[in-house]
Amino acid sequence: MSKLFDIHPLVVDKDIATALGLNEAIVLQQVHYWIEINKKHKRNCHKGRYWTYNTIEEWREEFPFWSISTVKRTFKRLRDRKIIIVDNFNTFQMDRTLWYTIDYEELEKIMEKSLNTKEDQNSIMKGSKEIVEDNQNDTMEESKKNPAIPETSTEITTEISNQSISQSIEKDKDENIKKERQIDRQTTQKNKTNLDYEAIIKRCELYAIDEKYRDAVAHAIKLLLLDIEKSKWIKIGDNYIPTETVKKDINKLNFLTVEHAVNKFKEASKSIEIRNPIAYLKVCIYNSINEMAVDIDSKLRYEGLID
């Protein structure tokens, strides 16, 4: 009879899985496993941390039950929550293999918050159960004599007071206050849609894409921003799209969408002659913002991972 664990098994902590998600807990445990091995052998130590390195394809071999897309998404979610830190300490500049480590302090904060929330929920459920049991022990006559009175607490009192104050303010507002708040809202919305080239480039993590494409991608993004500044309609391929629509879409740009665009460009260059690479790349970048999810879904369906 075969044994379950002839080799090192993948393990998962139920509390971490509850707080972060099952996929994230599995990946995090495996990254921790390799970090601990490097720590034991006193190797791959940079910036005061121990690291492990892998390509996405190599991580996929660690998790053969997932597609590459799933592995990428899982790592991205961990990076977005600042639990996984990514850097590059390769000897050769052409080597784009990424290095990974864990921000254990950030993980500890998230876990502490999750456990506190869980304890609060358990306390509420326990309190509710005690109230039910107490009421069940009362006789019918006692219930009639002593009708249930909601317990007065600071939280309830504050909530009622805040609600009353809020209602009073709403009634007393004049037209000037309404206009001022409307101006504030318009200003806030404008600030949210402002485009910051440096922030976008930083979010796209261009250091992690193919070196040959970094400058071209940065230039294509800059051209898109210049188009937004000077035109009401922007030509993307054969289509003209309202500037406001393009503006909102550009704010969604990140590493995964840029990587997707570069891969699309590479695929296209194998079958057609691209006479204006920057213009074509600009189209690929913009289209990738909204088509990546569809492409991933299509790939997962083709691989039979979803129905």
Contacts in CASP RR format, 6 or more apart in sequence:
PFRMAT RR
TARGET T0000
AUTHOR 0000-0000-0000
METHOD contacts of the structure
MODEL  1
MSKLFDIHPLVVDKDIATALGLNEAIVLQQVHYWIEINKKHKRNCHKGRY
WTYNTIEEWREEFPFWSISTVKRTFKRLRDRKIIIVDNFNTFQMDRTLWY
TIDYEELEKIMEKSLNTKEDQNSIMKGSKEIVEDNQNDTMEESKKNPAIP
ETSTEITTEISNQSISQSIEKDKDENIKKERQIDRQTTQKNKTNLDYEAI
IKRCELYAIDEKYRDAVAHAIKLLLLDIEKSKWIKIGDNYIPTETVKKDI
NKLNFLTVEHAVNKFKEASKSIEIRNPIAYLKVCIYNSINEMAVDIDSKL
RYEGLID
8 33 0 8 1.000
10 26 0 8 1.000
10 29 0 8 1.000
10 30 0 8 1.000
10 63 0 8 1.000
11 29 0 8 1.000
12 22 0 8 1.000
12 25 0 8 1.000
12 26 0 8 1.000
12 29 0 8 1.000
13 25 0 8 1.000
13 29 0 8 1.000
15 111 0 8 1.000
15 114 0 8 1.000
15 115 0 8 1.000
16 24 0 8 1.000
16 25 0 8 1.000
16 28 0 8 1.000
16 29 0 8 1.000
16 107 0 8 1.000
16 111 0 8 1.000
17 24 0 8 1.000
17 25 0 8 1.000
17 26 0 8 1.000
18 114 0 8 1.000
18 118 0 8 1.000
19 110 0 8 1.000
19 111 0 8 1.000
19 114 0 8 1.000
19 115 0 8 1.000
20 28 0 8 1.000
20 78 0 8 1.000
20 81 0 8 1.000
20 83 0 8 1.000
20 110 0 8 1.000
23 66 0 8 1.000
23 70 0 8 1.000
23 74 0 8 1.000
24 74 0 8 1.000
24 77 0 8 1.000
24 78 0 8 1.000
24 83 0 8 1.000
26 63 0 8 1.000
27 59 0 8 1.000
27 63 0 8 1.000
27 71 0 8 1.000
27 74 0 8 1.000
27 75 0 8 1.000
27 78 0 8 1.000
28 78 0 8 1.000
28 83 0 8 1.000
28 84 0 8 1.000
28 102 0 8 1.000
28 107 0 8 1.000
30 62 0 8 1.000
30 63 0 8 1.000
31 52 0 8 1.000
31 84 0 8 1.000
31 100 0 8 1.000
31 101 0 8 1.000
31 102 0 8 1.000
32 102 0 8 1.000
34 52 0 8 1.000
35 50 0 8 1.000
35 51 0 8 1.000
35 52 0 8 1.000
35 101 0 8 1.000
35 102 0 8 1.000
36 50 0 8 1.000
37 52 0 8 1.000
38 44 0 8 1.000
38 45 0 8 1.000
38 50 0 8 1.000
38 51 0 8 1.000
38 52 0 8 1.000
39 45 0 8 1.000
39 50 0 8 1.000
44 50 0 8 1.000
44 51 0 8 1.000
44 52 0 8 1.000
44 53 0 8 1.000
44 89 0 8 1.000
44 99 0 8 1.000
45 51 0 8 1.000
46 87 0 8 1.000
46 89 0 8 1.000
46 99 0 8 1.000
47 87 0 8 1.000
49 85 0 8 1.000
49 101 0 8 1.000
50 101 0 8 1.000
51 87 0 8 1.000
51 89 0 8 1.000
51 99 0 8 1.000
51 100 0 8 1.000
51 101 0 8 1.000
52 99 0 8 1.000
52 100 0 8 1.000
52 101 0 8 1.000
53 89 0 8 1.000
53 90 0 8 1.000
53 97 0 8 1.000
53 98 0 8 1.000
53 99 0 8 1.000
53 100 0 8 1.000
54 62 0 8 1.000
54 97 0 8 1.000
54 98 0 8 1.000
54 100 0 8 1.000
55 97 0 8 1.000
55 98 0 8 1.000
56 68 0 8 1.000
56 71 0 8 1.000
56 72 0 8 1.000
56 75 0 8 1.000
57 68 0 8 1.000
59 71 0 8 1.000
59 75 0 8 1.000
60 66 0 8 1.000
60 67 0 8 1.000
60 68 0 8 1.000
60 71 0 8 1.000
63 70 0 8 1.000
63 71 0 8 1.000
66 74 0 8 1.000
67 299 0 8 1.000
67 300 0 8 1.000
67 303 0 8 1.000
67 305 0 8 1.000
69 296 0 8 1.000
69 299 0 8 1.000
69 300 0 8 1.000
70 300 0 8 1.000
70 305 0 8 1.000
72 256 0 8 1.000
73 256 0 8 1.000
73 296 0 8 1.000
75 84 0 8 1.000
75 100 0 8 1.000
76 255 0 8 1.000
76 256 0 8 1.000
78 84 0 8 1.000
79 85 0 8 1.000
79 86 0 8 1.000
81 106 0 8 1.000
81 110 0 8 1.000
82 103 0 8 1.000
82 106 0 8 1.000
83 102 0 8 1.000
83 103 0 8 1.000
83 106 0 8 1.000
83 107 0 8 1.000
83 110 0 8 1.000
84 100 0 8 1.000
84 101 0 8 1.000
84 102 0 8 1.000
84 103 0 8 1.000
85 100 0 8 1.000
85 101 0 8 1.000
85 102 0 8 1.000
85 103 0 8 1.000
86 98 0 8 1.000
86 99 0 8 1.000
86 100 0 8 1.000
86 205 0 8 1.000
86 208 0 8 1.000
87 98 0 8 1.000
87 99 0 8 1.000
87 101 0 8 1.000
88 96 0 8 1.000
88 97 0 8 1.000
88 98 0 8 1.000
88 99 0 8 1.000
88 207 0 8 1.000
88 208 0 8 1.000
89 99 0 8 1.000
90 96 0 8 1.000
90 97 0 8 1.000
90 99 0 8 1.000
93 211 0 8 1.000
94 211 0 8 1.000
96 208 0 8 1.000
96 209 0 8 1.000
96 210 0 8 1.000
96 211 0 8 1.000
98 208 0 8 1.000
135 143 0 8 1.000
135 148 0 8 1.000
138 146 0 8 1.000
150 156 0 8 1.000
193 244 0 8 1.000
193 247 0 8 1.000
193 248 0 8 1.000
193 251 0 8 1.000
195 225 0 8 1.000
195 228 0 8 1.000
195 247 0 8 1.000
195 250 0 8 1.000
195 251 0 8 1.000
197 221 0 8 1.000
197 222 0 8 1.000
197 225 0 8 1.000
200 221 0 8 1.000
200 225 0 8 1.000
200 250 0 8 1.000
200 251 0 8 1.000
200 253 0 8 1.000
201 218 0 8 1.000
201 221 0 8 1.000
203 253 0 8 1.000
203 254 0 8 1.000
203 255 0 8 1.000
204 217 0 8 1.000
204 221 0 8 1.000
204 253 0 8 1.000
204 254 0 8 1.000
204 255 0 8 1.000
204 257 0 8 1.000
204 258 0 8 1.000
205 254 0 8 1.000
205 255 0 8 1.000
205 258 0 8 1.000
206 214 0 8 1.000
206 217 0 8 1.000
206 218 0 8 1.000
206 258 0 8 1.000
207 214 0 8 1.000
208 255 0 8 1.000
208 259 0 8 1.000
209 217 0 8 1.000
209 255 0 8 1.000
209 258 0 8 1.000
209 259 0 8 1.000
209 262 0 8 1.000
210 262 0 8 1.000
213 262 0 8 1.000
213 265 0 8 1.000
213 281 0 8 1.000
216 277 0 8 1.000
216 278 0 8 1.000
216 281 0 8 1.000
217 258 0 8 1.000
217 261 0 8 1.000
217 262 0 8 1.000
217 281 0 8 1.000
217 285 0 8 1.000
219 278 0 8 1.000
220 278 0 8 1.000
220 281 0 8 1.000
220 282 0 8 1.000
220 285 0 8 1.000
221 250 0 8 1.000
221 253 0 8 1.000
221 282 0 8 1.000
221 285 0 8 1.000
223 278 0 8 1.000
223 282 0 8 1.000
224 234 0 8 1.000
224 246 0 8 1.000
224 250 0 8 1.000
224 282 0 8 1.000
224 285 0 8 1.000
224 286 0 8 1.000
225 250 0 8 1.000
227 234 0 8 1.000
227 243 0 8 1.000
227 246 0 8 1.000
228 234 0 8 1.000
228 243 0 8 1.000
228 246 0 8 1.000
228 247 0 8 1.000
228 250 0 8 1.000
231 243 0 8 1.000
232 242 0 8 1.000
232 243 0 8 1.000
233 240 0 8 1.000
233 241 0 8 1.000
233 242 0 8 1.000
233 243 0 8 1.000
234 240 0 8 1.000
234 241 0 8 1.000
234 242 0 8 1.000
234 243 0 8 1.000
234 246 0 8 1.000
235 241 0 8 1.000
236 246 0 8 1.000
236 282 0 8 1.000
236 283 0 8 1.000
236 286 0 8 1.000
236 287 0 8 1.000
237 283 0 8 1.000
246 286 0 8 1.000
249 286 0 8 1.000
249 289 0 8 1.000
249 290 0 8 1.000
250 286 0 8 1.000
250 289 0 8 1.000
252 289 0 8 1.000
253 285 0 8 1.000
253 289 0 8 1.000
256 292 0 8 1.000
257 285 0 8 1.000
257 288 0 8 1.000
257 289 0 8 1.000
257 292 0 8 1.000
258 285 0 8 1.000
258 288 0 8 1.000
260 288 0 8 1.000
260 291 0 8 1.000
260 292 0 8 1.000
260 295 0 8 1.000
261 281 0 8 1.000
261 284 0 8 1.000
261 285 0 8 1.000
261 287 0 8 1.000
261 288 0 8 1.000
262 281 0 8 1.000
262 284 0 8 1.000
264 284 0 8 1.000
264 287 0 8 1.000
264 288 0 8 1.000
265 274 0 8 1.000
265 277 0 8 1.000
265 280 0 8 1.000
265 281 0 8 1.000
265 284 0 8 1.000
268 274 0 8 1.000
268 280 0 8 1.000
268 284 0 8 1.000
274 280 0 8 1.000
297 306 0 8 1.000
300 306 0 8 1.000
301 307 0 8 1.000
END
